[in-house]
């Protein structure tokens, strides 16, 4: 009975904390020196084993958002391309 | 009666398993040290680290050595917006960290001259 109460209070607290602080806490640091599949998946916003069409669609979307001619940077564009090459091979 | 036997067995079993785990861990460390894999891993972690270099920050935002803070903020706003709408959170974070890093640099510069 007491355990249920304690458990319930814990759940309520975590839920409140979850709502109070935005889940989005920015990733730390720069890009990794050697790109890994995991980082590539994070860059494109897909999962590591997503199918080819998902990866290419995500890649296209990212390039549109980060195109060098439209305010993006070449560095980011190259990272996005590298990520796509790693995942969609 | 049976409970005592079972309890003994469990304790002995966990002892044996624990010792085996320790031995395996030590062996793995030995192997890693011999191959130099551990050193590489440690170096990679330390190098990648939790901080961004100024050069990388400039590359991410696409600015040059002598850009003004306004230019940086412009680039940052564009990139942040675009990635928030149509990009990944990871890239957004990188853009944010790049701006943070350059903020520190420019604060120092301002303090130095003024």
Backbone of each chain as ProteinMPNN parsed JSONL, in Angstrom:
{"seq_chain_A": "XXXXXXXXXXXXXXXXXXXXXXXXXXXXXXXXXXXXXXXXXXXXXXXXXXXXXXXXXXXXXXXXXXXXXXXXXXXXXXXXXXXXXXXXX", "coords_chain_A": {"N_chain_A": [[0.854, -1.204, 0.0], [1.83, 1.238, 0.98], [4.033, 1.195, -0.645], [2.868, 1.414, -3.136], [1.926, 4.01, -2.959], [4.295, 5.468, -2.714], [5.481, 4.793, -5.117], [3.614, 5.904, -6.865], [3.891, 8.627, -6.28], [6.472, 9.059, -7.131], [6.189, 8.614, -9.855], [4.548, 10.746, -10.541], [6.221, 12.873, -9.943], [8.347, 12.504, -11.789], [6.972, 12.796, -14.152], [6.184, 15.457, -13.99], [8.658, 16.68, -13.963], [9.523, 15.963, -16.466], [7.72, 17.371, -18.042], [8.334, 19.967, -17.302], [11.124, 20.576, -17.815], [12.37, 21.05, -21.017], [12.539, 18.265, -23.157], [14.45, 18.377, -25.012], [17.695, 18.623, -24.797], [20.518, 20.119, -25.777], [22.893, 18.415, -27.835], [26.272, 17.76, -26.867], [29.465, 19.243, -27.663], [31.555, 18.94, -30.669], [31.438, 17.652, -34.049], [32.157, 14.164, -34.486], [35.496, 12.903, -34.9], [35.854, 10.8, -36.658], [33.364, 9.724, -38.65], [30.633, 7.897, -37.416], [28.208, 5.229, -37.829], [26.179, 5.681, -36.111], [26.348, 8.404, -35.545], [25.871, 9.346, -38.091], [23.23, 8.543, -38.428], [22.029, 10.146, -36.495], [22.54, 12.668, -37.54], [21.009, 12.695, -39.874], [18.585, 12.247, -38.839], [17.364, 9.77, -38.784], [16.921, 6.217, -38.296], [19.521, 3.82, -37.623], [19.239, 1.539, -39.198], [17.37, 2.13, -41.094], [15.338, 1.933, -44.064], [16.485, 2.347, -47.492], [15.029, 4.267, -48.969], [13.945, 5.87, -47.01], [16.22, 6.998, -45.898], [17.306, 8.429, -48.07], [15.259, 10.219, -48.583], [15.262, 11.674, -46.203], [17.809, 12.747, -46.408], [17.523, 14.409, -48.641], [15.741, 16.281, -47.629], [17.234, 17.415, -45.573], [19.3, 18.568, -47.035], [17.974, 20.501, -48.455], [17.231, 22.179, -46.399], [19.722, 22.944, -45.453], [21.15, 24.062, -47.506], [24.042, 25.317, -49.138], [23.726, 27.538, -50.809], [21.544, 28.712, -49.797], [21.85, 29.872, -47.293], [22.998, 27.923, -45.743], [25.913, 26.105, -44.574], [28.988, 25.065, -46.095], [30.364, 23.138, -44.758], [28.485, 21.847, -43.081], [26.822, 20.852, -45.085], [28.552, 19.051, -46.316], [28.9, 17.246, -44.245], [26.339, 16.213, -44.044], [26.118, 14.951, -46.507], [28.134, 13.055, -46.219], [27.056, 11.566, -44.172], [24.821, 10.475, -45.415], [26.067, 8.906, -47.368], [27.235, 7.039, -45.762], [25.104, 5.672, -44.618], [23.313, 4.996, -46.647], [24.281, 2.967, -48.337]], "CA_chain_A": [[0.0, 0.0, 0.0], [2.762, 2.377, 1.047], [4.893, 1.112, -1.835], [2.107, 1.963, -4.264], [1.882, 5.466, -2.8], [5.615, 6.013, -3.044], [5.643, 4.643, -6.559], [2.767, 6.886, -7.533], [4.465, 9.965, -6.142], [7.651, 9.116, -7.999], [5.737, 8.767, -11.239], [4.042, 12.11, -10.732], [7.372, 13.784, -9.96], [9.089, 12.394, -13.054], [6.142, 13.36, -15.211], [6.256, 16.913, -13.894], [9.998, 17.084, -14.404], [9.549, 15.784, -17.913], [6.991, 18.455, -18.699], [8.929, 21.264, -16.982], [12.321, 20.796, -18.618], [12.198, 20.515, -22.365], [13.307, 17.044, -23.367], [15.563, 18.674, -25.872], [18.895, 19.227, -24.253], [21.357, 20.037, -26.952], [24.055, 17.538, -27.809], [27.49, 18.483, -26.534], [30.671, 19.063, -28.454], [31.499, 19.059, -32.11], [31.271, 16.388, -34.738], [33.219, 13.214, -34.18], [36.565, 12.963, -35.895], [35.586, 9.779, -37.655], [31.92, 9.579, -38.552], [30.129, 6.549, -37.182], [26.843, 5.046, -38.32], [25.269, 6.273, -35.146], [26.329, 9.844, -35.758], [25.206, 9.585, -39.375], [21.785, 8.427, -38.202], [21.6, 11.327, -35.751], [22.577, 13.837, -38.414], [19.899, 12.685, -40.82], [17.322, 12.092, -38.132], [16.762, 8.47, -39.099], [17.523, 5.162, -37.497], [20.694, 3.272, -38.32], [18.912, 0.502, -40.179], [16.202, 2.523, -41.876], [15.485, 1.558, -45.48], [17.167, 3.255, -48.393], [14.206, 5.4, -49.39], [13.816, 6.788, -45.865], [17.477, 7.738, -45.746], [17.469, 9.41, -49.147], [14.27, 11.286, -48.383], [15.768, 12.525, -45.118], [18.957, 13.469, -46.937], [17.052, 15.496, -49.498], [15.131, 17.3, -46.782], [18.297, 18.107, -44.856], [20.062, 19.401, -47.962], [17.165, 21.684, -48.756], [17.286, 23.077, -45.24], [21.07, 23.424, -45.181], [21.867, 24.256, -48.762], [24.987, 26.443, -49.031], [23.254, 28.741, -51.495], [20.377, 29.264, -49.105], [22.104, 30.192, -45.892], [23.682, 26.867, -45.012], [27.361, 26.158, -44.68], [29.523, 23.932, -46.854], [30.777, 22.11, -43.809], [27.31, 21.06, -42.707], [26.361, 20.123, -46.262], [29.428, 17.897, -46.527], [28.605, 16.264, -43.197], [25.077, 15.554, -44.392], [26.42, 14.025, -47.596], [28.905, 11.94, -45.674], [26.129, 10.728, -43.4], [23.995, 9.705, -46.345], [26.906, 7.879, -47.991], [27.498, 5.969, -44.821], [23.915, 4.88, -44.302], [22.544, 4.55, -47.808], [25.236, 2.34, -49.266]], "C_chain_A": [[0.882, 1.244, 0.0], [3.636, 2.397, -0.187], [4.176, 1.718, -3.034], [2.079, 3.481, -4.188], [3.21, 6.096, -3.196], [5.846, 5.947, -4.544], [4.851, 5.681, -7.318], [3.353, 8.274, -7.476], [5.678, 10.131, -7.052], [7.243, 9.347, -9.439], [5.29, 10.186, -11.509], [5.216, 13.078, -10.834], [8.089, 13.737, -11.304], [8.287, 12.994, -14.193], [6.207, 14.885, -15.198], [7.614, 17.413, -14.381], [10.096, 17.008, -15.917], [8.848, 16.938, -18.608], [7.703, 19.789, -18.476], [10.162, 21.514, -17.85], [12.072, 20.259, -20.008], [13.093, 19.296, -22.546], [14.555, 17.338, -24.171], [16.652, 19.375, -25.085], [19.934, 19.036, -25.333], [22.531, 19.084, -26.764], [25.312, 18.364, -27.575], [28.524, 18.32, -27.636], [30.457, 19.177, -29.942], [31.227, 17.716, -32.749], [32.41, 15.462, -34.36], [34.261, 13.255, -35.273], [36.32, 11.997, -37.028], [34.101, 9.496, -37.573], [31.532, 8.121, -38.342], [28.707, 6.466, -37.72], [25.855, 5.728, -37.382], [25.18, 7.78, -35.347], [25.624, 10.186, -37.063], [23.688, 9.532, -39.204], [21.254, 9.649, -37.465], [21.531, 12.542, -36.65], [21.351, 13.871, -39.31], [18.549, 12.558, -40.129], [16.599, 10.819, -38.502], [17.348, 7.461, -38.141], [18.612, 4.485, -38.326], [20.315, 2.286, -39.409], [17.639, 0.834, -40.942], [16.425, 2.175, -43.342], [16.032, 2.703, -46.315], [16.305, 4.483, -48.698], [14.007, 6.394, -48.249], [15.061, 7.652, -45.749], [17.619, 8.792, -46.829], [16.464, 10.542, -49.022], [14.742, 12.243, -47.297], [16.935, 13.37, -45.611], [18.523, 14.651, -47.789], [16.495, 16.644, -48.671], [16.204, 18.124, -46.076], [19.069, 19.025, -45.785], [19.285, 20.645, -48.337], [17.264, 22.688, -47.613], [18.673, 23.689, -45.071], [21.849, 23.697, -46.44], [22.781, 25.47, -48.676], [24.484, 27.709, -49.709], [22.121, 29.42, -50.746], [20.655, 29.417, -47.623], [22.799, 29.09, -45.118], [25.182, 27.039, -45.097], [27.849, 24.916, -45.415], [29.884, 22.787, -45.933], [29.61, 21.22, -43.434], [26.818, 20.237, -43.889], [27.23, 18.894, -46.493], [29.193, 16.83, -45.477], [27.337, 15.486, -43.533], [25.317, 14.551, -45.508], [27.177, 12.805, -47.104], [27.991, 10.985, -44.912], [25.287, 9.863, -44.333], [24.81, 8.598, -46.993], [27.141, 6.713, -47.055], [26.287, 5.066, -44.632], [23.248, 4.284, -45.534], [23.455, 3.88, -48.816], [24.778, 0.943, -49.661]], "O_chain_A": [[0.733, 2.152, -0.817], [3.952, 3.46, -0.722], [4.773, 2.433, -3.84], [2.192, 4.166, -5.206], [3.258, 7.103, -3.902], [6.333, 6.894, -5.162], [5.335, 6.268, -8.285], [3.334, 9.015, -8.459], [5.888, 11.182, -7.658], [7.843, 10.148, -10.155], [5.598, 10.765, -12.551], [5.229, 13.976, -11.675], [8.403, 14.772, -11.89], [8.845, 13.624, -15.092], [6.277, 15.525, -16.247], [7.716, 18.409, -15.097], [10.678, 17.88, -16.563], [9.315, 17.43, -19.636], [7.684, 20.653, -19.353], [10.246, 22.531, -18.538], [11.609, 19.129, -20.163], [14.255, 19.296, -22.14], [15.575, 16.661, -24.046], [16.546, 20.555, -24.751], [20.199, 17.91, -25.756], [23.087, 18.967, -25.671], [25.413, 19.508, -28.017], [28.465, 17.386, -28.435], [29.36, 19.465, -30.421], [30.836, 16.761, -32.079], [33.487, 15.907, -33.965], [33.969, 13.593, -36.42], [36.54, 12.311, -38.197], [33.617, 9.068, -36.525], [32.046, 7.227, -39.014], [28.08, 7.48, -38.026], [24.838, 6.275, -37.807], [24.095, 8.362, -35.324], [24.886, 11.167, -37.149], [22.957, 10.357, -39.753], [20.164, 10.136, -37.765], [20.605, 13.349, -36.557], [20.727, 14.916, -39.493], [17.502, 12.739, -40.75], [15.369, 10.78, -38.534], [18.164, 7.797, -37.283], [18.624, 4.565, -39.554], [20.992, 2.202, -40.433], [16.916, -0.06, -41.383], [17.563, 2.127, -43.81], [16.039, 3.861, -45.898], [16.801, 5.61, -48.685], [13.912, 7.601, -48.475], [14.983, 8.862, -45.535], [18.009, 9.925, -46.546], [16.78, 11.694, -49.32], [14.642, 13.462, -47.441], [17.044, 14.551, -45.283], [19.072, 15.748, -47.682], [16.736, 17.816, -48.961], [16.112, 19.348, -45.985], [19.456, 20.127, -45.395], [19.863, 21.717, -48.516], [17.367, 23.894, -47.837], [18.797, 24.82, -44.601], [23.075, 23.581, -46.453], [22.368, 26.529, -48.205], [24.77, 28.818, -49.257], [21.78, 30.569, -51.028], [19.796, 29.125, -46.79], [23.159, 29.287, -43.957], [25.664, 28.031, -45.642], [27.218, 23.86, -45.37], [29.729, 21.616, -46.28], [29.718, 19.994, -43.461], [26.443, 19.075, -43.734], [26.723, 17.822, -46.825], [29.275, 15.638, -45.774], [27.263, 14.273, -43.338], [24.792, 13.438, -45.475], [26.904, 11.675, -47.511], [28.132, 9.765, -44.994], [25.069, 8.679, -44.077], [24.322, 7.479, -47.156], [27.234, 5.56, -47.477], [26.422, 3.85, -44.502], [22.683, 3.192, -45.472], [23.41, 4.186, -50.007], [25.456, 0.267, -50.434]]}, "seq_chain_B": "XXXXXXXXXXXXXXXXXXXXXXXXXXXXXXXXXXXXXXXXXXXXXXXXXXXXXXXXXXXXXXXXXXXXXXXXXXXXXXXXXXXXXXXXXXXXXXXXXXXXXXXXXXXXXXXXXX", "coords_chain_B": {"N_chain_B": [[14.716, -26.718, 5.394], [15.38, -27.552, 2.757], [15.415, -25.016, 1.812], [17.658, -23.901, 2.988], [19.696, -25.277, 1.712], [19.316, -24.476, -0.883], [19.782, -21.75, -0.604], [22.481, -21.745, 0.092], [23.568, -22.783, -2.248], [22.942, -20.764, -4.046], [24.482, -18.639, -3.079], [27.058, -19.648, -3.287], [27.149, -20.041, -6.026], [26.869, -17.417, -7.07], [29.212, -16.374, -6.087], [31.123, -17.792, -7.522], [30.514, -17.045, -10.138], [30.936, -14.312, -9.953], [33.69, -14.19, -9.461], [34.636, -15.249, -11.836], [33.799, -13.322, -13.63], [35.353, -11.147, -12.81], [37.912, -12.112, -13.415], [37.722, -12.383, -16.19], [37.359, -9.739, -16.897], [39.794, -8.627, -16.131], [41.484, -9.982, -17.836], [40.573, -9.031, -20.263], [41.269, -6.347, -20.078], [44.034, -6.631, -20.068], [44.467, -7.695, -22.633], [43.532, -5.567, -24.128], [45.334, -3.557, -23.463], [47.594, -4.66, -24.51], [47.076, -4.65, -27.234], [46.808, -1.997, -27.665], [44.396, -0.899, -28.065], [42.848, 0.184, -26.07], [44.2, 2.51, -25.402], [43.914, 3.958, -27.731], [41.154, 4.269, -27.73], [40.774, 5.786, -25.441], [42.198, 8.063, -26.121], [40.708, 8.931, -28.299], [38.319, 9.576, -27.064], [39.122, 11.609, -25.37], [40.049, 13.479, -27.172], [37.831, 14.001, -28.897], [35.953, 14.792, -27.03], [34.071, 17.122, -24.977], [33.98, 19.614, -25.882], [33.878, 22.14, -28.381], [35.954, 23.032, -31.071], [37.224, 26.275, -31.983], [37.706, 26.617, -34.642], [36.182, 24.647, -35.883], [33.682, 25.524, -35.136], [33.501, 27.904, -36.572], [33.515, 26.848, -39.125], [31.16, 25.397, -39.141], [29.204, 27.369, -38.958], [29.815, 28.699, -41.204], [31.448, 30.988, -41.548], [34.018, 33.518, -41.697], [37.358, 34.323, -40.54], [37.371, 37.039, -39.772], [34.697, 37.913, -39.238], [31.829, 39.808, -38.268], [30.028, 40.051, -35.149], [27.346, 40.412, -35.663], [26.99, 39.274, -38.175], [27.488, 36.643, -37.532], [25.361, 36.117, -35.788], [23.255, 36.394, -37.577], [23.726, 34.285, -39.399], [23.534, 32.208, -37.596], [20.858, 32.402, -36.739], [19.446, 31.888, -39.139], [20.364, 29.251, -39.769], [19.617, 27.855, -37.464], [16.828, 28.142, -37.422], [16.156, 26.908, -39.889], [17.015, 24.295, -39.443], [15.47, 23.65, -37.287], [12.933, 23.587, -38.35], [13.142, 21.808, -40.543], [15.101, 19.973, -40.135], [17.477, 17.934, -38.393], [17.599, 17.297, -34.891], [20.1, 16.945, -33.914], [21.822, 18.337, -35.679], [20.886, 20.855, -35.19], [21.692, 21.156, -32.537], [24.447, 21.178, -32.908], [24.793, 23.533, -34.314], [23.951, 25.323, -32.407], [25.869, 24.866, -30.397], [28.098, 25.713, -31.762], [27.628, 28.44, -31.972], [27.653, 29.114, -29.273], [30.312, 28.574, -28.622], [31.657, 30.442, -30.212], [30.613, 32.724, -29.159], [31.822, 32.881, -26.657], [34.445, 33.316, -27.494], [34.208, 35.788, -28.807], [33.342, 37.396, -26.742], [35.626, 37.467, -25.163], [37.274, 38.779, -26.916], [36.037, 41.257, -27.12], [36.264, 42.112, -24.482], [38.959, 42.282, -24.314], [39.675, 44.381, -26.062], [38.108, 46.577, -25.235]], "CA_chain_B": [[15.853, -27.594, 5.114], [15.707, -27.361, 1.334], [15.697, -23.585, 1.585], [19.043, -23.609, 3.355], [20.584, -25.804, 0.66], [19.202, -23.605, -2.061], [20.458, -20.479, -0.311], [23.92, -21.974, -0.019], [23.92, -22.938, -3.671], [22.896, -19.454, -4.714], [25.625, -17.82, -2.658], [28.276, -20.184, -3.896], [27.073, -19.793, -7.469], [27.166, -16.008, -7.366], [30.633, -16.168, -5.83], [31.916, -18.318, -8.645], [30.273, -16.202, -11.314], [31.593, -13.026, -9.721], [35.132, -14.353, -9.647], [34.88, -15.446, -13.272], [33.635, -12.016, -14.293], [36.537, -10.34, -12.507], [39.048, -12.636, -14.185], [37.529, -12.048, -17.599], [37.586, -8.297, -17.03], [41.221, -8.357, -16.055], [42.083, -10.487, -19.074], [40.203, -8.116, -21.349], [42.113, -5.163, -19.928], [45.374, -7.014, -20.512], [44.459, -7.765, -24.09], [43.355, -4.231, -24.698], [46.585, -2.832, -23.32], [48.584, -5.221, -25.416], [46.798, -4.223, -28.599], [46.763, -0.542, -27.791], [43.041, -0.443, -28.383], [42.344, 1.012, -24.972], [44.808, 3.831, -25.506], [43.246, 4.658, -28.833], [39.791, 4.646, -27.323], [40.864, 6.883, -24.471], [42.599, 9.266, -26.834], [39.587, 9.427, -29.099], [37.332, 10.199, -26.181], [39.642, 12.876, -24.866], [40.148, 14.435, -28.259], [36.495, 14.421, -29.316], [35.628, 15.601, -25.867], [32.786, 17.775, -24.857], [34.076, 21.002, -26.319], [34.031, 22.321, -29.807], [37.036, 23.959, -31.362], [36.751, 27.512, -32.605], [37.754, 26.475, -36.094], [35.013, 23.881, -36.302], [32.501, 26.373, -34.964], [33.439, 28.818, -37.718], [33.147, 26.085, -40.317], [29.745, 25.012, -39.069], [28.36, 28.516, -39.266], [30.163, 29.187, -42.526], [31.933, 32.366, -41.472], [35.47, 33.595, -41.805], [38.057, 34.747, -39.329], [37.053, 38.395, -39.32], [33.278, 38.273, -39.361], [31.334, 40.524, -37.099], [29.094, 39.29, -34.341], [26.031, 40.466, -36.293], [26.962, 38.254, -39.224], [27.39, 35.339, -36.883], [23.999, 35.928, -35.292], [22.39, 36.18, -38.736], [23.909, 32.91, -39.857], [23.024, 31.304, -36.582], [19.403, 32.394, -36.754], [18.987, 31.157, -40.33], [20.627, 27.818, -39.659], [18.84, 27.281, -36.367], [15.441, 28.054, -37.87], [16.006, 25.885, -40.929], [17.139, 22.961, -38.89], [14.357, 23.369, -36.387], [11.763, 23.225, -39.146], [13.316, 20.741, -41.525], [16.371, 19.299, -39.981], [17.536, 17.047, -37.253], [17.931, 17.938, -33.624], [21.549, 16.842, -33.774], [22.434, 19.457, -36.38], [20.51, 22.051, -34.455], [22.571, 21.261, -31.382], [25.792, 21.567, -33.34], [24.752, 24.959, -34.648], [23.863, 26.029, -31.132], [27.167, 24.784, -29.724], [29.037, 26.556, -32.505], [27.391, 29.823, -31.584], [28.126, 29.241, -27.895], [31.769, 28.603, -28.62], [32.112, 31.713, -30.761], [30.194, 33.751, -28.208], [32.902, 33.001, -25.676], [35.611, 33.918, -28.153], [33.969, 37.199, -29.08], [33.305, 38.096, -25.451], [37.01, 37.73, -24.776], [37.828, 39.795, -27.802], [35.474, 42.554, -26.718], [36.844, 42.511, -23.208], [40.356, 42.613, -24.548], [39.863, 45.693, -26.692], [37.464, 47.674, -24.468]], "C_chain_B": [[16.317, -27.386, 3.675], [16.099, -25.906, 1.082], [17.138, -23.273, 1.912], [19.987, -24.071, 2.269], [20.554, -24.87, -0.54], [19.936, -22.292, -1.831], [21.963, -20.642, -0.45], [24.363, -22.046, -1.47], [23.969, -21.569, -4.362], [24.121, -18.633, -4.354], [26.9, -18.316, -3.3], [28.313, -19.862, -5.383], [27.447, -18.361, -7.813], [28.63, -15.708, -7.095], [31.471, -16.606, -7.002], [31.759, -17.426, -9.863], [30.999, -14.873, -11.161], [33.084, -13.113, -9.965], [35.469, -14.504, -11.125], [34.79, -14.117, -14.021], [34.87, -11.161, -14.051], [37.728, -10.79, -13.34], [38.94, -12.236, -15.647], [37.81, -10.572, -17.842], [39.075, -7.989, -17.048], [41.913, -8.814, -17.336], [41.807, -9.537, -20.23], [41.058, -6.855, -21.282], [43.514, -5.453, -20.436], [45.456, -7.011, -22.02], [44.389, -6.394, -24.715], [44.662, -3.467, -24.611], [47.62, -3.339, -24.291], [48.351, -4.72, -26.836], [46.794, -2.72, -28.757], [45.39, -0.021, -28.122], [42.536, 0.505, -27.322], [42.914, 2.417, -25.085], [44.154, 4.653, -26.595], [41.891, 5.159, -28.408], [39.841, 5.844, -26.39], [41.235, 8.17, -25.189], [41.461, 9.84, -27.653], [38.595, 10.163, -28.227], [37.847, 11.565, -25.738], [39.672, 13.913, -25.972], [38.777, 14.933, -28.679], [35.885, 15.287, -28.233], [34.259, 16.221, -25.883], [32.87, 19.198, -25.328], [34.304, 21.036, -27.825], [35.186, 23.275, -30.038], [36.475, 25.161, -32.098], [36.704, 27.348, -34.113], [36.533, 25.724, -36.605], [33.752, 24.723, -36.194], [32.363, 27.325, -36.146], [33.017, 28.084, -38.982], [31.667, 25.756, -40.321], [28.862, 26.179, -39.457], [28.699, 29.128, -40.616], [30.635, 30.626, -42.528], [33.456, 32.354, -41.503], [36.043, 34.151, -40.51], [37.593, 36.108, -38.838], [35.607, 38.766, -39.633], [32.839, 38.991, -38.1], [30.324, 39.646, -36.364], [27.695, 39.294, -34.972], [25.909, 39.407, -37.374], [26.765, 36.881, -38.618], [25.962, 35.089, -36.425], [23.034, 35.68, -36.445], [22.461, 34.729, -39.198], [23.291, 31.922, -38.875], [21.514, 31.234, -36.64], [18.871, 31.611, -37.941], [19.138, 29.663, -40.134], [19.756, 27.171, -38.602], [17.386, 27.099, -36.783], [15.265, 26.917, -38.857], [16.071, 24.491, -40.35], [16.027, 22.633, -37.921], [13.135, 22.921, -37.179], [11.999, 21.9, -39.865], [14.548, 19.924, -41.309], [16.329, 18.358, -38.805], [17.96, 17.833, -36.024], [19.448, 17.96, -33.426], [22.224, 18.032, -34.44], [22.114, 20.774, -35.68], [21.425, 22.252, -33.257], [23.947, 21.728, -31.799], [25.848, 23.053, -33.653], [24.739, 25.781, -33.359], [25.208, 26.045, -30.418], [28.191, 25.655, -30.419], [28.874, 28.01, -32.094], [27.89, 30.06, -30.17], [29.624, 29.432, -27.857], [32.265, 29.948, -29.12], [31.727, 32.879, -29.873], [31.309, 33.998, -27.212], [34.097, 33.709, -26.279], [35.403, 35.409, -28.344], [33.842, 38.01, -27.808], [34.723, 38.462, -25.036], [37.605, 38.833, -25.612], [37.34, 41.177, -27.394], [36.093, 43.047, -25.427], [38.278, 42.952, -23.394], [40.54, 44.021, -25.102], [39.278, 46.809, -25.841], [37.98, 47.747, -23.038]], "O_chain_B": [[17.482, -27.086, 3.414], [16.973, -25.603, 0.27], [17.782, -22.485, 1.22], [20.949, -23.383, 1.928], [21.58, -24.523, -1.125], [20.619, -21.78, -2.718], [22.64, -19.794, -1.031], [25.372, -21.467, -1.87], [24.879, -21.261, -5.132], [24.73, -18.004, -5.219], [27.716, -17.536, -3.791], [29.344, -19.469, -5.93], [28.237, -18.113, -8.724], [29.234, -14.886, -7.784], [32.395, -15.913, -7.429], [32.735, -17.092, -10.535], [31.601, -14.368, -12.109], [33.677, -12.233, -10.59], [36.462, -13.957, -11.606], [35.586, -13.828, -14.914], [35.379, -10.523, -14.973], [38.458, -9.971, -13.898], [39.914, -11.809, -16.267], [38.413, -10.196, -18.848], [39.555, -7.202, -17.864], [42.802, -8.139, -17.856], [42.675, -9.271, -21.061], [41.516, -6.354, -22.308], [44.112, -4.64, -21.141], [46.36, -6.427, -22.618], [45.08, -6.091, -25.688], [45.061, -2.802, -25.567], [48.42, -2.575, -24.83], [49.298, -4.403, -27.555], [46.777, -2.218, -29.881], [45.224, 1.16, -28.427], [41.88, 1.503, -27.621], [42.2, 3.4, -24.887], [43.876, 5.841, -26.437], [41.513, 6.299, -28.674], [39.063, 6.789, -26.522], [40.674, 9.232, -24.917], [41.261, 11.053, -27.708], [38.093, 11.227, -28.589], [37.107, 12.549, -25.73], [39.36, 15.083, -25.748], [38.565, 16.139, -28.807], [35.369, 16.374, -28.495], [33.406, 15.882, -26.702], [31.898, 19.939, -25.186], [34.836, 20.107, -28.433], [35.373, 24.225, -29.277], [35.426, 25.099, -32.739], [35.805, 27.856, -34.783], [35.927, 26.097, -37.61], [32.866, 24.65, -37.046], [31.266, 27.535, -36.663], [32.268, 28.612, -39.803], [31.001, 25.823, -41.354], [27.889, 26.014, -40.193], [27.963, 29.977, -41.12], [30.266, 31.402, -43.409], [34.09, 31.309, -41.355], [35.332, 34.408, -39.538], [37.437, 36.318, -37.636], [35.338, 39.812, -40.224], [33.401, 38.805, -37.02], [29.841, 38.642, -36.888], [26.947, 38.325, -34.845], [24.887, 38.731, -37.493], [25.988, 36.065, -39.113], [25.41, 34.009, -36.633], [22.113, 34.872, -36.331], [21.451, 34.045, -39.365], [22.631, 30.955, -39.254], [20.938, 30.147, -36.597], [17.974, 30.78, -37.8], [18.188, 28.899, -40.303], [19.222, 26.08, -38.803], [16.783, 26.054, -36.538], [14.376, 26.078, -38.716], [15.287, 23.614, -40.714], [15.675, 21.466, -37.747], [12.4, 22.022, -36.77], [11.171, 20.99, -39.808], [15.002, 19.238, -42.225], [15.26, 18.03, -38.29], [18.592, 18.885, -36.116], [19.996, 18.892, -32.837], [23.095, 18.667, -33.846], [22.948, 21.675, -35.591], [21.879, 23.364, -32.987], [24.553, 22.57, -31.135], [26.808, 23.742, -33.311], [25.427, 26.795, -33.244], [25.642, 27.076, -29.903], [29.047, 26.263, -29.776], [29.856, 28.724, -31.893], [28.49, 31.099, -29.894], [30.145, 30.311, -27.171], [33.177, 30.536, -28.539], [32.418, 33.896, -29.831], [31.697, 35.136, -26.948], [34.691, 34.59, -25.658], [36.303, 36.206, -28.079], [34.195, 39.189, -27.788], [34.999, 39.587, -24.62], [38.329, 39.7, -25.121], [38.11, 42.135, -27.33], [36.409, 44.227, -25.281], [38.757, 43.87, -22.727], [41.43, 44.758, -24.679], [39.878, 47.877, -25.729], [37.546, 48.604, -22.268]]}, "name": "protein", "num_of_chains": 2, "seq": "XXXXXXXXXXXXXXXXXXXXXXXXXXXXXXXXXXXXXXXXXXXXXXXXXXXXXXXXXXXXXXXXXXXXXXXXXXXXXXXXXXXXXXXXXXXXXXXXXXXXXXXXXXXXXXXXXXXXXXXXXXXXXXXXXXXXXXXXXXXXXXXXXXXXXXXXXXXXXXXXXXXXXXXXXXXXXXXXXXXXXXXXXXXXXXXXXXXXXXXXXXX"}
